[in-house]
Amino acid sequence: MFHRSSTDIDVSRTGSRGLLGALVLLLVLTVAPAVQAQGGMGQGQRQSLMKLRQINQQLSKIRRQAMQDSALQARQQKLTQMILSEMKTLDDSTAARVERMSTLQEDLRSAQQEQDTAGARTAVKELRKLSKALGPARKKVLQRPAIQKRVKAFQKALQSKMSEINPQADSLRSVADSITRQLRGSMGGGPGGPGGGR
């Protein structure tokens, strides 16, 4: 059982800002890190990276459409609350950090709308710092069998909805995974991919 205290982060009551932060956190928990451009990359690698970014943009759009589904939203809220509650038992600063991430997401959105490059860069930098700080507790929670089972079930439901919206979602995800493996292999990185919802 997962018990909730008055200091827990309730994503069902924190409004759009809190829900946005919860959504971002959940994606951080379940999506593999993106392959980054590095100095010394050959032309072929850069072309592959550009193609990967284009595919990920397509997948992100499909994912956003899929997450308009009310059942998926409710399922995500429940899963996110469970993960955050478990993280909080390991790290008392979790609640404050996630709330700060929510605020930064709003700052980032405003900066992007106003084309404030410096403001957007500052928000992203702090978001990454906070995400890194949450890393140890996040890692421990995600290693728990009960959490792993629920995350995988949510991923499966999300991917199914994405395929329902766009039948090409599965093939796009496969291509993205393949390109990611190739790039990481050529750059000495580990395995993994950015497949939709993962």
Residue pairs with C-beta under 8 A, 6 or more apart in sequence:
2 82
2 85
2 86
3 85
4 10
4 81
4 85
7 88
7 95
8 81
8 84
8 85
8 88
8 95
9 18
9 22
9 81
9 84
9 85
9 88
9 94
9 95
9 98
9 99
10 81
11 18
11 19
11 22
11 77
11 80
11 81
11 84
12 77
12 81
14 21
14 22
14 99
14 102
17 102
17 103
17 105
17 106
18 99
18 102
19 77
20 102
20 105
20 106
21 98
21 99
21 101
21 102
21 103
21 105
22 76
22 77
22 80
22 81
22 84
22 98
22 102
23 67
23 76
23 80
24 101
24 105
24 127
25 80
25 83
25 84
25 98
25 101
25 131
25 134
26 76
26 79
26 80
26 83
28 131
28 138
29 83
29 138
29 142
29 151
30 151
30 154
30 155
30 197
30 198
31 194
31 197
31 198
32 180
32 192
32 193
32 194
32 195
32 198
33 192
34 56
34 194
35 49
35 52
35 180
35 183
35 184
35 187
35 189
37 46
37 49
38 187
41 49
41 187
45 183
45 186
45 187
48 179
48 182
48 183
49 183
51 179
52 176
52 179
52 180
52 183
52 194
55 172
55 175
55 176
55 179
56 176
56 194
58 172
59 162
59 169
59 172
59 173
59 176
59 194
59 195
59 196
62 162
62 165
62 166
62 169
62 172
62 196
63 158
63 162
63 196
63 197
65 162
65 165
65 166
66 72
66 158
66 161
66 162
66 164
66 165
67 73
67 76
67 158
69 161
72 157
72 158
72 161
75 154
75 157
76 154
79 150
79 151
79 154
82 147
82 150
83 138
83 141
83 142
83 147
84 94
84 95
84 98
86 141
86 144
86 147
87 94
87 134
87 137
87 138
87 141
88 94
88 95
90 136
90 137
90 140
90 141
91 134
91 136
91 137
93 133
94 134
94 137
97 130
97 133
97 134
98 134
100 126
100 130
101 127
101 130
101 131
104 123
104 126
104 127
104 130
105 123
105 127
107 119
107 123
108 119
108 120
108 123
108 124
108 127
110 116
110 119
111 117
111 119
111 120
111 123
112 120
141 147
142 148
142 151
154 197
155 197
155 198
158 196
158 197
159 169
159 170
159 173
159 195
159 196
159 197
162 169
162 196
162 197
163 169
163 170
169 196
172 196
173 193
173 195
173 196
174 195
176 193
176 194
176 195
177 193
177 194
177 195
178 193
180 192
180 193
180 194
181 191
181 192
181 193
183 189
184 190
184 191
184 192
